[in-house]
Amino acid sequence: MFVKGIARRWFVNTIGIVFVILVIFIASLSITVQSSVYSGIETSITGRVDELLNWLSVSSGGYVTSEFNAITRDYIENYFQDKDKMEIMALSRTGQVLITSTGFEPDQQPMPDYDLALQSEDGTGNWIGQLNTGEKVMAITRAVRDEDGALVGSIRYVVSLERADQQMAFVVIILVLAGLFILLLLTFSGVYFIRSILVPVKRISASAKQIAQGDFDVRVEKSKDDELGQLCDAVNDMAGELGAAERMKNDFISSVSHELRTPLTAIKGWAETLRLGADQETAEKGMTVIIRESARLSGLVEELLDFSRLQSGRMRLSAARLDILAELDEAVYLFTDRARTERKELTYEENTSLSPVYGDRDRLRQVFVNIIDNALKYTQAGGVITVSSREAMGYVEVTVSDTGCGIPAQHLPNVKKKFYKANQLVRGSGIGLAVADEIVSLHGGTLGIESQEGVGTVVTIRLPNCAWAQAHPDLPLSPEIQKLIQERNQNAHE
């Protein structure tokens, strides 16, 4: 688990950083404790030195050479109480050891502190080091001078640091063990936490791979209601959406294949009939069918191309200031004969006072044609389709209502999605409304659908008029319309 990935990064970043911090902390604390202990020992020795110097001063009335040896000997032999803790030496002016608190003649040992005491201004020399025996000690020497500054002798205190170092080593060991315990505790808790993340992530990853391979029925088991649980829900929702999209795509392919096959079959059949020879009436009828089915086929291909352009962002509008009524009139006129043939009533409530809009003439006519065509397709014989228009709050509204079969409530939110068909029994590719909605959006408008199953459907197309579009530059208009508005505004200012 720690070879690569999240676990390795966590281990290196967290444990590594904590380890470095603990090492620095333990080292700093050890140095601080050692410095404090050594400082305490030094303070204690300095106190003993001052005590002896005061004894010498009181006993002799000053530091006198002739009495130094006798007074220090008397102090060491009779009054020095810490013989078991430290060693005291009295040194002559030449550095010879006159007497020591141990009672033994000292070996020849290094005394750097003695040399430092003779050289320093305050007459004190400190030294920490090892004796010839290997024992680590702290030595402090104080040079004793008379009133004229002449050297009378020296006092040297020596304290073993072995016990202090052992105590400090014990403290360091305790700190190291505490640090290791913290690292182990952090590691185990971290491993548990990482596993609680990695195991679900691995399950999600495996499920995602299955989804990527086309298995949209797979679902991730949700164990906890946290961020990972939300991720599981998101993956499951994604799988559901992809499955639905896949089904819609397959239905779309099947529907388009059928839509393409029907006119092609008719065209091929009549073409073969005409090639074999036919009378004038049959030939006229065949040519009529071929022309009608070719137009239908051409419209379907154009619809697919428009959808492709919209999906790839390559849809371009020929923007102009136009009379929306003219395009609506033409769209209604195209379906007048068809409505009469299908025994359906197409009512047009013409409005002669609509404001002009900015847009693409052909694309808006395509939207009207698509909406009216849908209304006719889903309305049974004897039904009524009503087309009306009005102006409200800076927008031109075109409404197409029908008394057809209506759209079930569960399908209504999805009818503008690509490939979606609420009624598989009615011909169509399932992308007409999606294309119409995108075209209306490029014009800064909206396409609203209200429907009740068994009652009918009302489609409302809202487009901003020219004045409203010019006054509201934040409208989501296509680049072509925005450029046209900018040019007109610039010309108006000039």
N, C-alpha and C positions, 0 to 999 in steps of 0.2 A: 504494500500500500504506500510505502514511503519512497519507492523508486522514482516516481515522477508524479506530476499533477499537483492538485490542490494540497494533498497531504505533505508532499515534499516541501512545497513553498511554505506551508504553515510551520513545519518542523524547523526549517532553516531560519525563517523570519522570526518566529515566536521563541522557540527554544534557544536558538542561537543568540538572539538579543538578550533574553533573560539570563543565559549563561554568562555572557560578557558583563552584564550589569552586576550579577552576583560576584564574579571574579573581581571586578573593580571595587565593589562594596566590601568584600572580605579583605582584600589587600589593603584598602584604605583604612578599614577599621583595625586591622592588625597593626598597621604602622602607627595609627593613632594610639592604640592601647600600649604598644611598646614605648612610644615616646612619653606617654603619660606615666607609665611605671618607672622608666628610667629617670624621668624628671622628678618623681617622688623620691626615689632613692638618692638622687643628687641633692635634693632639698634636705633630706634627713642627714646626709653626711655633712653638708654645709653647716647645719645646726650644731652638730657635734664639734666641728672645727671651731665655730664661734664660741662654743661653750669652753673649750680648752684654752682658747686665746684669752677669754675673760678670766679664767683661772690663773693663767700666767700673769696677767696684768695686775690682778688683785694681790696675788701672793708675793710678787716682786716689786710692786709699785711701778711697774713698767716692764718692758721687754729687756731683760739684762742677760748678757751672754753667760756670765758666771753662774747664774742660777737656773738657766734654761734646762740643763741636763737633769739636775736634781728635782726640779718641780715637775717636769714631764714624766720622769720615772715614778715619782710619788703618785701622780695622777693616774698613770696607767696601771700601776700595781694595786692601788688602794681605792680609787674612786671611779674608774671606768667600768660601767655596768653592762656594756653590750659586747663583751668579748666573744660571745657565741654567735653574734650576728655580723660583726665586722672586725677587721684587724686595724690597729693603729700603730704607727711607727714614729719614733722621734729621730730625726736626721740631724747630723752635725752640719757645720757650715760647709764642710767639704763633701757632704752627701753620704757620709758613712752612717749606717744604721746604728743608733745608740741603744735603742731598746724597742722591743715589739711586744704587743699584747699577747701573742701566742706563747711567749716564753722560749721559743726556739730561735736559734740563729738563722736568719733568713738566707735562702739561696740567692745566688746572683740572678735577679730578675730585671727585665726591662722596666725603666721608670720614666717614660716620656712625660708624664705629668709633672715630675720634678723639674725637668728642664724647662717646661712651659711656665711653671710657677716662677722660676728665676727670671724669665724674660718678660712676663706680663707686668702691666702697670699695677694691678691690684694684688699681685703676688699669689695668684691662684692658678693652678693648672689641673685640667681634667683629662682623663684618658680612659677609654674603653677598649679592652683588648684581651689577649690570652697570655697567661703565664707560661712558663716553660713546661709546666705540667699539663697544659692544654685547657686549664680552667679559665672560663671567661669571667673577667672582673671589671669593676669600675673603681678607678683610683682617683682621689683628689688630694693634691698637695698644696699646702699653704706655707709660703715662706714667711718667717718671723724676723722682723727687723727691729733694731733699737730706735731711739729718738733721732739719731743721726742718719738713719737709713742703712746702717751697716747690717749685714746678714748675721742673725743670731743662730738660726737653725731652721728646720722645717718640720712640719707635722704632716704625715701622710696617712690617709684612711683608705683602706682597701675593702671592698664589699664584693662577694661572689654574686654573679648574675645567673648562675646555673638554675637556682630555684625559680627566679623570676621568669627566665626563659622557658622553663618547663610549664609554668602556669600559663604563660602566653601561648605556648604551643598547644596546651589543652584547650584554651579558648579558641584558637584558630581551628583545631580539629572539630570542636563543637559547631563553629560557624560553617565549616565545610560540610559537615554532616547535615546541618540545617539547610544549606544551599542545595545539597543533593536531594534531600527530602522534598524541597520545593520543586526541583526540576522533575523528580519522579512523579510527584502529585500532579504537576502541570502536564506532564507527558501523558499520564494515564487518563486524566480528565479530557485532555485535548484529543487523544486517540478515540475516546468514547464519543466526543462531540463530532469529530471529523467523520467517524464511521456513521453517525446518525445523519450526516449530510451526504456522504459519498454513496452509501447503499441506495437511498432513494434516487440520487442523481444517476447512478448506474442503471437503475430500473427505468428511469425516464429516458436516458440515452438509448437503451435497448428498444424501448417502445418507439422512440423517434425514428430509429433506423427502420423498424418495421413499417412505420407510417411512410417513410421515404421510399420504401420498396413497394408501396401501394396497398398495404394492409390497413385500411382506414377503420376497421372494426376493433382494433386493439385499443385497450384502455389501461391507464396507469392506476394502480391501486393507491388510494390516498390513505395514509396512516395517521397523519396529524393535521390539525387545522392551523397551520402556520404558513410561512412564506413558501415552503416546499409544497404544502398542501395546495396553496394557490397556484403554484407552477403545475402541479398535477392536474388541477381543474382546467388551467389554460391549455395544456397539452391535449387533454380529453376533448375540450371544446374545439380545439384546432382540428383534431381527428374527425370530430363530428362534422365540422364545417367542410373539411376537405372531402369527406365521404359524400356529403350532400352536393358539393361542387362537382365531384366526379360523376355522380348519378345525373346531375343536370347536364354535364358535358356530354355524357353518353346519350341522354335523351335528345340533346340538341343535335348531335351528329345523326342520330336516327331520324329525327324530325327533318333536318335539312336534307338528308339523303332522300327521304320520301318526297320532300318538296321539289327537289331537283329531278327526281326520277319521273314524277307525274307529268310535267310539261315535256320532258325529253321523250317520254314514251308516246305522248300524243303527237309530238312533232315527227318522230321517227315513223309512227304508224301512218300518218297522213302523207308523209313524203313518199313512202313506199307505195301507197295507194295511187298517188298522182303519177309516180313513175310508170306504173303498170297501165296507166291510161284511165281517164274518167270523163264523164260528160261534163258540160259546162256548169251545171248546178252543183254537182259533187265537187268539182274543182274549186268553185267559189267558196263552198263551205269548208273545204280542206284548207285553203289559203287563209281563210278567216281564223280557223283554229290555230294554224301555225303562227300567224302574226300575234294572236292573243297570248298563246303560250310562250312565245319568244319574249314578249314584253314582260310577262310574269316572271320568266326565268331571269331576264335582265334586271328586273327590280330586286329579285332575291339576291343576285350576285352583288348588285350595288349596295344593298343593305349590309351584306357581309363585309364588303370593302370599307364601308363607313364605320362599321364596328371595329374593324382592324385599325383604321386611322385613329379612332378615338382612344383605343387601348394603348396605342403607341405614341399618342400625343402629336400625331401628324395631321390632325384635322385642321384645315385652314378655312376661314370664312371670307367671303367677298362682302365686306361690310359696306353698307350704304344706308342713307336715310330713306325709309320706305313707308308706303301706305299698307298697313297690315290687313286692311279690309280687302284689298285687291287680291292678296294671296289667299285669304280665307274664302272669298267668293269663288275663286278658281278651284280650290280644293273641294268645296261643296258641289260645284257644277260637275266635277269629274265623277261623282258618285250618284248623281241624280238618276241616270238611266239604270244603273245597277240596282238602286233601291226599289225602283218601280218594277224591275224584272223579278226581284226577289220578294215582291209584295210586302215591302216595308215602307213606312212613311218617314221620309227625311224632311224635317222642318228646319228652315233657316230663318232665324229672327234677325234680320239685317239691321245694323246700327251704322248710321251715316256720319257720326260725329266723333270718331276715334282719333286720338292724337297719333302722329307718326312715331315710329320706333327706329332704333339703330339695329341693323342685323343683316343677315344673309337671306336674300329673297328665296333662293332655292331650298335652303335648309329649313326655313320656317314653313314653307309649303310642304316639305317632306314630313314635318312634324304633324301638321294638320291632316295630311293624307293618311298617315299612320294611325292617328287617333280615330278618325272617322271610319277607316277600314276596320279597325278592331271593333268599333261599336256595331257595325253592320254584321261582322262575323259572329258576334256573340248575341245577336238579337234574332229571335225567331220571326217567322213570317207573321205579319200583322202587328209587329212591334213598332215603336216610334223612336226615332233618333232626332234629337233637337240640338241645333248648333246656334249659339248666341254669343254676344260680345258686349262688353261694357267697359267703362273706365272708372277706376277707384284708387285714390291715394297715390297718384303718380304712376299707376300701373294700368296696362291694358290687359283685360281678362277675356280669354276665349274659353267658353264652356261647351263641352260636348257631353250630352247626357243620353242615356238609352234605357229602354225597358227590357233589357235582355236578362240573361241568366244570373248576372251578378257574380261577384267574387267571394268565395268563402272567407270568413274572418281570419282563418289560420294562414291563408295564402296572401292576403292583402299586403302585409309588410314586405313581401318578397317579389311582387310582380314586376318591380323596376330593376331587379337584379338580372345580370346577364345569364342567358340560357334558361331562365326560369319560365315554366309554363304551368299555369294553374289548371288548365283544361287541356289534357293531351288528345282529346277527341277532335279539336278544332285545328285546322291547318295553320301553320305559322312556324317561324324559326325560333321564337322565344327571345329574340334580341331587339325586336322593334321598339318596345317601350324603353329598353335600356339606351338605345341610340337616341330616341326622342328626348329622354330625360337629360342626356349629356348635351345635346344641342341646345336645349332650353337653358341649361346651366351656363353654357358659353355665352349666352345672350344676357346673363345676369338675372334670369328669371327662375321660376319654379314650376314644376309639373306635379299637381296634387291629384290624388285619386281617392274618391269616396265610393263605397259600394256596399250593397246589402244583397246577400244571396237570395235569388228568386224575385228581387225587386228591380234591380238595375244598377248602373254605374254612372258616376259623374266624374269627368276628367276636366280639371281647370288648369289652363295654361296662363301664367302671369308673366308679362314682359314689361320692363320699365320703359316709359315713353322717353322721348328725346330730352325733354326738359329735366326730368328726374335723373336720367343717366348723367347729364352734364353737371347737375348740381351735387351728385354723389359719386366722387371719384373712387370711393372704397368698394363699389359694387364689383363682384367677381366676373368681370367682362373679359371676353377673349382679347388677346393682344391687338387683333385687327380693329375691333370696335374701339378699344382704348386709344389707338393711334388716330382713328377717324375723329373721335371726340376732341382730342388734343389739337388736331389741325383746325377744327371748326372753332374751338375756343380761341386759338391763336389768331385766326382770321378775324374773329369778332373784336378782339382787342385792337387789332391794327386798323 
